[in-house]
Amino acid sequence: MTRREQTEPVEKESAFEEILSQIQRRRKQAGFVALGLSLVAHILVAWYFPYLPLKFTTHAVVRERTRQIILNEVTPLPTLVERAVEKPVKPLVRTDLPAEAARDTERVDKSIIEPRLPPGTLGLEGVKSPDRKPGQTIAQPSWQPRQEILMINKMLVGESLPRLPRRMIPVVPRVPNAADLVYQADRTAAVKSAAAVGNMPGNLDFSQLDLSKAPTGEGGGGGLAYILAGTIEPADAVNRITVDGNEGKRKRLEKYLTVEARKYVSRDEPYGYCVINVRRIGSEVLPILPKDILLVQDCSASITEQRLHFCRTGWSNALACINPGDRFNIVGFSDRVERCFPDWTAPDPAALGKAQEFIDGMKSHGDTDVYGSLRALLEEKRVTGRPLVALMISDGLPTVGETDSSSIIEEFSRNNKGALSIFTMGTIGQANVYLLDMVSYRNRGDSFVVTSGRWDIPAAVEGRMRGISRPVLTDVGVVFAAANNCEALPSLPSNLYLDRSLVLFCRYPKNLDQMVFQITGRAGDAECDMVFNLDLGKTPEWNEDIRTRWAWQKIYSLMGEYTRTRNAEFLQQRNTIAEQYNLKIPYSKIPAQ
């Protein structure tokens, strides 16, 4: 036998063993993979299906030993919760709560055993109730998420521990709009207050300033009128400014209005800044003017039915804010405009009933023609000396007609010329705030966007309505003496309302001692003016917030000029102001066309 013949069996045997070894390794690998997949599958099944009859599933055993509680119904009971603060209510042992309540009427509120309407319909029933007197609105409680009663309907596991004594926890004040549930009354008040003032940067009512931070130490208890008493005096005849040669025909209002001010003087620039707050002295002077008001609702498909439901609830509550001497109309728009009444209507019971039916019939459908709806508002007839106000709810996202926001703002503002004061409100954070802000800013109003959730829409609508329900001076204009070299904003101020002060932000040369300014307007048929002399040396100082708010007003003014001229230089000036005052540029995506 040759050497080759001897080595061939050995080589074949070695190759066979190598192949067999590879097969065994692959089988082991496949076995480990299968075992891992099986383990993962069993874990998933045990987690997501804990009640399968698997005795080895630890998670299922834990779930079986846990007390089972079945909730029958959650019913809001504000009256019962208020009673619980004064006198603890012992838990009911029986599961038949309505029968128990019928036998013990003093301990349980009757709303438990009576059928309750779904949330949002209570306000509607209050307006349409046949039992109310003419002109009277029945206030109904709104849904309150923190006031709930949980009832054990079926006890699967008996009590193993003795019942512990109850201890009532006192009510803890909540921070409005915090990332936590807040007490409904506090939250509603906060939303109404913020909506009444608006949330445009710089357009803040003086009453919202925190006096406890006053550098002079006079804050924390006294109002601004007390702190600033005697700071601003009416100007004498020498300093009086004549407007259009009609100074002698105007009614002087220095005795009816009060002016409050704060200042901030920067060390690093040649300017000082001040905020001026003008308000009515008392209810006995400058009576409330009857007004014409338009309630405008965007009913397009972009306003979903969920949000429109809360808008309808808000409008129902807003009807109660229309004064007896007012006239009103309701406008719904999508790709077309629909009015409730052909002309202005007095708020008598019949008109309010028809208005409620119109509000109930609003449905979310169609495209959004913002420009068409605004243009239709200009067709409303105006009476001289009678305030004309519009409150519009929209997301500001046009889909048909004119869709360029800048063109919509300019066309409406140029034709309106400040005659119609328009206050806008968005119902979602993704609203077109550029359109909503600038339409209101250039037309004697301001904007407010509800970002906390659609359930806050009714309170915001009512707050906006109350803020503009009592005008006392319309067609307001402000003139500063030319020698002052003062830049006051906004250039087209809002009208004066009993519940909204007229706020001006000014930048002046640091060496200026006296600031003389005149405010003109109409109180019904009477033309009015008032001239004040602000002694800057005696004006209390404030913090840098005044400087920041003037800068915001300046940015809004430059944006208004851009919409008017389409000149990109105003956008560049806006950027310069934002950089100089360390502000975030608003509407940075607007193209320079």
C-alpha positions as CSV (number, residue, x, y, z in Angstrom):
1,M,0.0,0.0,0.0
2,T,1.4,3.4,-1.0
3,R,1.7,6.3,1.4
4,R,-1.0,8.2,-0.5
5,E,-3.5,5.4,-0.1
6,Q,-2.7,5.4,3.7
7,T,-3.3,9.2,4.2
8,E,-6.6,9.5,2.2
9,P,-8.9,7.8,4.8
10,V,-7.3,9.9,7.5
11,E,-8.1,13.1,5.6
12,K,-11.6,12.0,4.8
13,E,-12.3,11.2,8.4
14,S,-10.9,14.6,9.5
15,A,-13.1,16.5,7.0
16,F,-16.2,14.5,8.1
17,E,-15.5,15.4,11.8
18,E,-15.2,19.1,10.9
19,I,-18.5,19.1,9.0
20,L,-20.2,17.3,11.9
21,S,-18.7,19.8,14.4
22,Q,-20.1,22.7,12.3
23,I,-23.5,21.2,12.2
24,Q,-23.5,20.7,16.0
25,R,-22.4,24.4,16.6
26,R,-25.2,25.6,14.3
27,R,-27.8,23.5,16.1
28,K,-26.6,24.9,19.5
29,Q,-26.9,28.5,18.1
30,A,-30.3,27.8,16.7
31,G,-31.4,26.3,20.1
32,F,-30.2,29.4,22.0
33,V,-31.9,31.7,19.6
34,A,-35.2,29.7,19.9
35,L,-34.9,29.7,23.6
36,G,-34.4,33.5,23.7
37,L,-37.3,34.1,21.4
38,S,-39.5,31.8,23.5
39,L,-38.5,33.6,26.7
40,V,-39.3,37.0,25.2
41,A,-42.7,35.8,23.9
42,H,-43.6,34.3,27.3
43,I,-42.7,37.5,29.0
44,L,-44.8,39.6,26.6
45,V,-47.7,37.3,27.0
46,A,-47.5,37.3,30.8
47,W,-47.3,41.1,30.8
48,Y,-50.1,42.0,28.4
49,F,-52.4,39.1,29.3
50,P,-52.0,38.7,33.0
51,Y,-55.3,36.9,33.5
52,L,-54.5,33.9,31.4
53,P,-54.7,30.7,33.5
54,L,-50.9,30.4,33.8
55,K,-50.0,29.4,37.3
56,F,-46.3,30.1,36.8
57,T,-46.9,33.8,35.9
58,T,-45.8,35.9,38.8
59,H,-47.5,39.1,37.4
60,A,-50.8,37.3,37.1
61,V,-50.7,36.2,40.7
62,V,-50.0,39.7,41.9
63,R,-52.9,41.0,39.9
64,E,-55.2,38.4,41.3
65,R,-54.3,39.3,44.8
66,T,-54.9,43.1,44.2
67,R,-58.2,44.6,45.4
68,Q,-60.6,45.0,42.4
69,I,-62.5,48.2,42.3
70,I,-65.2,48.8,39.6
71,L,-66.3,52.4,39.2
72,N,-70.0,52.9,38.4
73,E,-70.1,56.6,37.4
74,V,-68.1,59.8,38.1
75,T,-70.5,62.6,38.8
76,P,-69.3,66.2,39.4
77,L,-70.7,67.5,42.7
78,P,-69.4,71.0,43.6
79,T,-72.0,71.5,46.3
80,L,-71.1,68.3,48.1
81,V,-67.4,69.0,48.0
82,E,-68.0,72.4,49.6
83,R,-70.0,70.8,52.3
84,A,-67.2,68.3,53.0
85,V,-64.8,71.1,53.9
86,E,-67.1,72.2,56.8
87,K,-68.4,68.8,57.9
88,P,-66.8,65.4,56.9
89,V,-69.3,63.1,55.1
90,K,-69.1,59.5,56.2
91,P,-68.8,57.0,53.4
92,L,-72.0,55.1,52.4
93,V,-71.8,51.4,53.0
94,R,-74.6,50.5,50.5
95,T,-73.9,50.3,46.9
96,D,-77.4,51.7,45.9
97,L,-76.3,55.3,46.3
98,P,-79.5,56.9,44.9
99,A,-81.7,55.0,47.3
100,E,-79.4,55.9,50.2
101,A,-79.5,59.6,49.1
102,A,-83.3,59.6,49.0
103,R,-83.5,58.5,52.7
104,D,-80.8,61.0,53.9
105,T,-81.5,64.2,52.0
106,E,-79.6,66.4,54.5
107,R,-76.3,64.5,54.0
108,V,-76.3,64.0,50.3
109,D,-76.9,66.6,47.6
110,K,-79.9,65.9,45.4
111,S,-77.9,66.3,42.2
112,I,-76.7,62.7,42.8
113,I,-80.1,61.2,42.3
114,E,-81.2,63.6,39.5
115,P,-80.1,63.1,35.9
116,R,-77.3,65.5,34.9
117,L,-76.8,66.9,31.4
118,P,-73.5,66.3,29.6
119,P,-70.7,68.9,30.2
120,G,-71.1,72.0,28.1
121,T,-74.9,71.9,27.8
122,L,-75.6,73.6,31.2
123,G,-74.8,77.0,30.0
124,L,-77.1,76.6,26.9
125,E,-80.0,75.5,29.1
126,G,-79.4,78.5,31.3
127,V,-79.9,80.9,28.4
128,K,-82.9,79.0,26.9
129,S,-84.6,78.2,30.2
130,P,-88.3,79.1,30.0
131,D,-88.4,79.8,33.7
132,R,-86.1,82.8,33.6
133,K,-87.4,86.3,33.6
134,P,-86.9,88.5,30.5
135,G,-83.4,89.8,30.2
136,Q,-82.2,87.5,33.0
137,T,-79.5,84.9,32.5
138,I,-79.4,81.9,34.8
139,A,-75.8,81.0,35.7
140,Q,-75.0,77.3,35.6
141,P,-72.1,75.5,37.1
142,S,-69.4,74.4,34.7
143,W,-67.7,71.0,34.7
144,Q,-65.0,70.8,37.3
145,P,-62.5,68.0,36.8
146,R,-61.2,68.0,40.4
147,Q,-64.6,67.6,42.0
148,E,-65.4,63.9,41.5
149,I,-66.8,61.1,43.6
150,L,-65.5,57.6,43.2
151,M,-68.0,54.9,44.3
152,I,-67.1,51.2,44.9
153,N,-69.8,49.3,43.1
154,K,-68.6,45.7,43.8
155,M,-66.2,44.5,46.5
156,L,-64.3,41.4,45.4
157,V,-62.0,41.3,48.4
158,G,-63.2,42.1,51.9
159,E,-61.6,44.6,54.2
160,S,-58.6,43.2,56.0
161,L,-57.6,46.4,57.8
162,P,-59.7,48.5,60.2
163,R,-61.1,51.7,58.8
164,L,-58.7,54.6,59.4
165,P,-60.0,58.0,60.7
166,R,-60.5,60.7,58.0
167,R,-58.7,64.0,58.1
168,M,-59.8,66.8,55.8
169,I,-56.9,68.4,54.0
170,P,-57.2,72.2,53.6
171,V,-57.5,73.7,50.1
172,V,-54.1,74.6,48.7
173,P,-53.9,77.6,46.3
174,R,-52.8,76.7,42.8
175,V,-50.7,78.5,40.3
176,P,-52.8,79.4,37.2
177,N,-51.8,77.5,34.0
178,A,-49.2,75.4,35.9
179,A,-48.5,71.8,34.7
180,D,-50.9,70.4,37.2
181,L,-54.7,70.3,37.8
182,V,-55.9,73.5,39.4
183,Y,-59.1,74.2,41.2
184,Q,-61.7,75.1,38.7
185,A,-62.7,78.5,40.2
186,D,-59.1,79.6,40.3
187,R,-58.3,78.4,36.8
188,T,-61.4,80.0,35.4
189,A,-60.7,83.3,37.1
190,A,-57.1,83.2,35.8
191,V,-58.2,82.5,32.2
192,K,-60.8,85.2,32.3
193,S,-58.3,87.8,33.6
194,A,-55.7,86.9,31.1
195,A,-58.1,86.9,28.2
196,A,-59.6,90.3,29.2
197,V,-56.2,91.9,29.0
198,G,-54.8,89.9,26.1
199,N,-51.4,88.3,25.8
200,M,-49.5,90.3,23.2
201,P,-46.0,91.1,24.5
202,G,-46.0,94.7,25.8
203,N,-49.8,95.1,25.8
204,L,-50.2,94.5,29.5
205,D,-52.7,96.2,31.7
206,F,-51.1,98.3,34.6
207,S,-53.1,96.4,37.2
208,Q,-51.2,93.2,36.3
209,L,-47.8,94.7,37.5
210,D,-46.4,93.2,40.7
211,L,-46.1,96.1,43.1
212,S,-44.3,94.0,45.6
213,K,-41.2,94.4,43.3
214,A,-41.3,98.2,43.3
215,P,-37.7,99.5,43.8
216,T,-39.0,102.3,46.0
217,G,-40.3,99.9,48.5
218,E,-43.8,101.3,48.3
219,G,-45.4,98.2,46.8
220,G,-47.2,95.3,48.4
221,G,-50.4,96.7,49.5
222,G,-51.0,100.1,48.0
223,G,-52.5,100.6,44.6
224,L,-50.8,102.6,41.8
225,A,-53.3,105.4,42.3
226,Y,-52.2,105.7,45.9
227,I,-48.5,105.5,45.1
228,L,-48.6,108.0,42.2
229,A,-51.1,110.5,43.7
230,G,-50.1,114.0,42.6
231,T,-47.3,112.8,40.3
232,I,-49.1,113.9,37.1
233,E,-50.9,117.2,37.0
234,P,-53.1,118.6,34.3
235,A,-51.2,121.0,32.1
236,D,-52.0,124.7,32.2
237,A,-53.4,126.8,29.3
238,V,-49.8,127.7,28.2
239,N,-48.9,124.1,27.6
240,R,-52.2,123.1,26.2
241,I,-52.0,121.6,22.7
242,T,-54.4,122.5,20.0
243,V,-55.5,119.8,17.6
244,D,-57.2,120.7,14.3
245,G,-57.9,124.2,15.7
246,N,-60.8,122.8,17.8
247,E,-59.4,123.1,21.2
248,G,-62.1,125.4,22.4
249,K,-64.9,123.1,21.3
250,R,-63.7,120.0,23.2
251,K,-64.8,118.9,26.6
252,R,-62.0,118.8,29.1
253,L,-61.7,115.5,30.9
254,E,-58.8,116.0,33.3
255,K,-61.3,115.8,36.2
256,Y,-62.7,112.5,34.9
257,L,-59.5,110.6,34.1
258,T,-56.5,109.7,36.2
259,V,-53.0,109.0,34.8
260,E,-50.4,106.8,36.4
261,A,-46.8,106.3,35.4
262,R,-43.6,104.5,36.1
263,K,-40.2,105.0,34.5
264,Y,-36.9,103.2,33.9
265,V,-33.7,105.1,33.0
266,S,-30.9,103.1,31.4
267,R,-27.4,103.8,32.3
268,D,-25.9,102.5,29.1
269,E,-28.0,104.5,26.6
270,P,-29.3,108.0,26.1
271,Y,-32.9,107.1,26.7
272,G,-35.4,106.7,29.5
273,Y,-38.5,104.7,29.3
274,C,-41.9,105.1,30.9
275,V,-45.3,103.4,30.9
276,I,-48.4,105.5,31.2
277,N,-51.7,104.1,32.3
278,V,-55.0,106.1,31.7
279,R,-58.2,105.0,33.4
280,R,-61.5,106.5,34.5
281,I,-61.5,108.0,38.0
282,G,-64.9,106.6,39.1
283,S,-68.2,105.2,38.0
284,E,-70.1,108.5,38.5
285,V,-68.3,110.2,35.6
286,L,-67.8,109.3,32.0
287,P,-70.8,107.0,31.8
288,I,-70.6,103.7,29.9
289,L,-71.4,104.2,26.2
290,P,-73.9,102.0,24.4
291,K,-72.0,100.0,21.7
292,D,-72.5,97.9,18.6
293,I,-70.8,94.6,18.9
294,L,-70.2,91.7,16.5
295,L,-69.6,88.2,17.7
296,V,-67.6,86.5,14.9
297,Q,-66.9,82.7,14.9
298,D,-64.8,80.7,12.4
299,C,-66.8,77.7,11.5
300,S,-64.5,76.1,9.0
301,A,-63.3,72.5,9.2
302,S,-60.0,73.6,10.7
303,I,-61.9,74.6,13.8
304,T,-62.7,71.0,14.8
305,E,-66.1,70.1,16.2
306,Q,-64.5,69.5,19.6
307,R,-63.2,73.0,19.8
308,L,-66.3,74.5,18.2
309,H,-68.4,72.8,20.9
310,F,-66.5,74.8,23.6
311,C,-66.7,78.0,21.5
312,R,-70.5,77.6,21.4
313,T,-70.6,77.3,25.2
314,G,-68.5,80.4,25.5
315,W,-70.7,82.4,23.1
316,S,-73.8,81.3,25.1
317,N,-72.2,82.7,28.3
318,A,-71.1,85.9,26.4
319,L,-74.7,86.8,25.5
320,A,-75.2,87.8,29.2
321,C,-72.4,90.4,28.8
322,I,-74.4,92.4,26.2
323,N,-75.7,95.6,27.9
324,P,-79.4,96.7,27.6
325,G,-78.5,99.7,25.4
326,D,-76.2,97.8,23.1
327,R,-76.9,96.4,19.6
328,F,-75.4,93.2,18.4
329,N,-75.2,90.6,15.7
330,I,-73.6,87.2,15.3
331,V,-71.5,86.2,12.3
332,G,-70.3,82.7,11.3
333,F,-67.9,82.2,8.5
334,S,-66.1,79.4,6.6
335,D,-65.9,79.9,2.8
336,R,-68.9,82.2,3.1
337,V,-70.4,84.6,5.7
338,E,-73.7,84.0,7.5
339,R,-75.3,86.5,9.8
340,C,-77.8,85.8,12.5
341,F,-79.8,89.0,11.9
342,P,-80.0,91.2,8.7
343,D,-79.1,94.3,10.8
344,W,-78.2,95.4,14.3
345,T,-80.5,94.0,16.9
346,A,-81.3,95.0,20.5
347,P,-80.7,92.3,23.2
348,D,-84.3,91.6,24.0
349,P,-85.5,88.1,25.0
350,A,-86.7,87.2,21.6
351,A,-83.4,88.3,19.9
352,L,-81.4,86.4,22.5
353,G,-83.4,83.3,21.9
354,K,-82.8,83.5,18.2
355,A,-79.1,84.2,18.8
356,Q,-78.9,81.1,20.9
357,E,-80.5,79.0,18.2
358,F,-78.0,80.5,15.7
359,I,-75.1,79.6,18.0
360,D,-76.4,76.0,18.5
361,G,-76.6,75.6,14.7
362,M,-72.9,76.4,14.1
363,K,-71.1,73.4,12.5
364,S,-67.5,72.8,11.6
365,H,-67.3,72.5,7.8
366,G,-65.8,74.1,4.7
367,D,-62.7,76.1,3.9
368,T,-61.5,79.3,5.6
369,D,-61.9,82.6,3.9
370,V,-60.5,85.0,6.6
371,Y,-60.3,88.0,4.2
372,G,-63.9,87.6,3.0
373,S,-65.1,87.5,6.6
374,L,-63.2,90.6,7.6
375,R,-64.3,92.5,4.5
376,A,-67.9,91.7,5.4
377,L,-67.4,93.3,8.8
378,L,-66.7,96.6,7.1
379,E,-70.2,96.6,5.6
380,E,-71.8,97.1,9.0
381,K,-73.4,100.5,9.5
382,R,-71.7,102.7,12.1
383,V,-73.3,105.5,14.2
384,T,-71.0,108.4,15.0
385,G,-70.0,108.4,18.7
386,R,-71.2,104.8,19.2
387,P,-68.3,102.3,19.7
388,L,-68.1,99.6,17.1
389,V,-66.4,96.5,18.4
390,A,-65.8,93.0,17.0
391,L,-64.7,89.9,18.9
392,M,-63.5,87.2,16.5
393,I,-62.5,83.6,17.2
394,S,-60.4,81.9,14.5
395,D,-57.3,80.0,13.9
396,G,-56.2,82.6,11.4
397,L,-55.3,79.9,8.7
398,P,-56.9,81.0,5.4
399,T,-57.3,78.3,2.8
400,V,-59.4,80.1,0.1
401,G,-59.6,83.6,-1.3
402,E,-56.8,85.8,-0.2
403,T,-54.3,83.6,1.7
404,D,-51.4,85.9,2.1
405,S,-51.5,87.1,5.8
406,S,-49.8,90.4,5.1
407,S,-52.2,91.3,2.4
408,I,-55.2,90.5,4.5
409,I,-53.8,92.6,7.4
410,E,-53.1,95.6,5.2
411,E,-56.3,95.5,3.1
412,F,-58.6,95.3,6.1
413,S,-56.6,97.9,8.2
414,R,-56.5,100.4,5.3
415,N,-60.2,100.2,4.6
416,N,-61.2,100.2,8.3
417,K,-59.0,103.2,9.4
418,G,-59.5,102.3,13.1
419,A,-63.3,102.6,13.0
420,L,-63.9,99.0,14.0
421,S,-62.0,97.8,17.1
422,I,-61.3,94.1,16.5
423,F,-60.2,91.7,19.3
424,T,-59.1,88.3,18.1
425,M,-58.8,85.0,19.9
426,G,-57.1,81.8,18.8
427,T,-58.2,78.4,20.1
428,I,-55.0,76.4,19.6
429,G,-51.3,77.0,19.9
430,Q,-50.8,76.3,16.2
431,A,-52.9,79.3,15.2
432,N,-51.6,81.9,12.8
433,V,-50.6,84.4,15.6
434,Y,-49.0,86.8,13.0
435,L,-52.4,87.4,11.4
436,L,-54.4,87.5,14.7
437,D,-51.9,89.8,16.4
438,M,-51.4,92.3,13.6
439,V,-55.1,92.5,12.6
440,S,-56.0,93.4,16.2
441,Y,-52.9,95.6,16.8
442,R,-53.5,97.8,13.8
443,N,-57.2,98.1,14.6
444,R,-57.4,99.3,18.3
445,G,-57.5,95.8,19.8
446,D,-55.3,92.9,20.9
447,S,-55.1,89.1,20.6
448,F,-55.3,86.2,22.9
449,V,-54.5,82.5,22.2
450,V,-55.8,79.7,24.3
451,T,-52.9,77.2,24.7
452,S,-53.9,75.5,27.9
453,G,-56.6,73.3,26.3
454,R,-60.0,73.6,24.7
455,W,-61.8,73.3,28.0
456,D,-60.5,76.8,28.8
457,I,-62.2,78.3,25.7
458,P,-65.5,79.2,27.4
459,A,-63.8,81.1,30.2
460,A,-61.6,82.9,27.7
461,V,-64.5,83.9,25.5
462,E,-66.4,85.3,28.5
463,G,-63.3,87.1,29.8
464,R,-62.7,88.7,26.4
465,M,-66.3,89.8,26.3
466,R,-66.3,91.3,29.7
467,G,-63.2,93.2,29.0
468,I,-64.7,95.1,26.1
469,S,-68.3,95.3,27.3
470,R,-68.2,98.7,29.0
471,P,-66.5,101.4,26.7
472,V,-66.3,105.0,28.1
473,L,-64.2,106.8,25.4
474,T,-63.9,106.0,21.7
475,D,-61.9,107.2,18.7
476,V,-58.9,107.8,21.1
477,G,-55.8,109.6,19.8
478,V,-52.6,110.6,21.6
479,V,-50.4,113.6,20.7
480,F,-47.1,114.5,22.4
481,A,-45.5,117.9,22.3
482,A,-43.0,118.0,19.5
483,A,-40.3,119.4,21.8
484,N,-40.4,116.3,23.9
485,N,-38.9,114.1,21.2
486,C,-40.9,111.2,22.7
487,E,-41.7,108.0,20.8
488,A,-45.0,106.7,22.3
489,L,-46.5,103.4,21.3
490,P,-48.9,102.1,20.1
491,S,-49.4,104.8,17.6
492,L,-53.0,103.9,17.2
493,P,-54.1,103.3,20.8
494,S,-57.1,101.2,21.9
495,N,-60.3,102.9,23.1
496,L,-60.8,103.3,26.8
497,Y,-62.9,100.8,28.6
498,L,-64.0,100.6,32.2
499,D,-62.4,97.2,32.6
500,R,-59.4,97.8,30.4
501,S,-57.0,100.7,30.9
502,L,-55.4,102.6,28.1
503,V,-51.6,101.8,28.3
504,L,-48.9,103.7,26.5
505,F,-45.2,102.9,26.4
506,C,-42.8,105.8,25.8
507,R,-39.1,106.3,25.0
508,Y,-37.7,109.8,25.7
509,P,-34.3,111.6,25.9
510,K,-32.7,111.0,29.2
511,N,-32.3,114.7,29.8
512,L,-36.1,115.4,29.5
513,D,-37.7,116.8,32.6
514,Q,-41.3,117.4,31.6
515,M,-43.5,115.4,29.2
516,V,-46.6,117.0,28.0
517,F,-49.2,114.9,26.1
518,Q,-52.8,115.2,25.0
519,I,-55.4,112.5,24.7
520,T,-58.5,113.0,22.5
521,G,-61.6,111.0,22.0
522,R,-65.4,110.9,21.9
523,A,-67.8,110.3,24.8
524,G,-71.1,109.8,22.9
525,D,-71.7,113.0,20.9
526,A,-69.2,115.1,22.8
527,E,-65.6,115.6,21.6
528,C,-63.2,115.3,24.5
529,D,-59.6,115.9,25.2
530,M,-57.3,116.0,28.2
531,V,-53.8,117.4,28.6
532,F,-51.3,116.2,31.2
533,N,-47.9,117.3,32.3
534,L,-45.7,114.4,33.5
535,D,-42.9,115.5,35.8
536,L,-40.3,112.8,35.0
537,G,-38.2,113.8,38.0
538,K,-41.0,112.9,40.4
539,T,-42.2,109.8,38.6
540,P,-41.4,106.6,40.6
541,E,-38.9,104.2,39.1
542,W,-39.6,100.7,37.9
543,N,-37.5,97.8,36.6
544,E,-36.2,97.0,33.1
545,D,-39.5,95.4,32.2
546,I,-40.8,98.8,30.9
547,R,-37.8,99.0,28.5
548,T,-38.6,95.5,27.2
549,R,-42.3,96.2,26.7
550,W,-41.5,99.4,24.8
551,A,-39.2,97.3,22.5
552,W,-42.0,94.8,21.9
553,Q,-44.4,97.6,21.0
554,K,-41.7,98.9,18.6
555,I,-41.4,95.5,17.0
556,Y,-45.2,95.4,16.5
557,S,-45.1,98.9,15.0
558,L,-42.4,97.9,12.5
559,M,-44.4,94.8,11.6
560,G,-47.4,97.0,11.0
561,E,-45.3,99.2,8.7
562,Y,-44.1,96.1,6.8
563,T,-47.7,94.9,6.2
564,R,-48.5,98.4,4.9
565,T,-45.5,98.9,2.6
566,R,-44.0,95.5,2.1
567,N,-40.7,97.2,2.5
568,A,-38.1,94.7,3.7
569,E,-36.2,97.5,5.5
570,F,-38.8,97.4,8.3
571,L,-38.0,93.7,8.8
572,Q,-34.4,94.6,9.1
573,Q,-35.2,97.3,11.7
574,R,-37.3,94.7,13.5
575,N,-34.3,92.4,13.7
576,T,-32.0,95.2,14.9
577,I,-34.4,96.1,17.7
578,A,-34.8,92.5,18.7
579,E,-31.0,92.1,18.9
580,Q,-30.5,95.4,20.7
581,Y,-33.1,94.6,23.4
582,N,-32.3,90.9,23.5
583,L,-35.7,89.7,22.3
584,K,-36.7,86.7,20.2
585,I,-37.8,87.8,16.7
586,P,-41.5,87.1,16.3
587,Y,-42.8,85.9,12.9
588,S,-39.3,85.2,11.7
589,K,-40.6,83.0,8.8
590,I,-42.4,85.9,7.1
591,P,-40.8,86.3,3.6
592,A,-39.6,89.7,2.6
593,Q,-41.7,90.1,-0.6
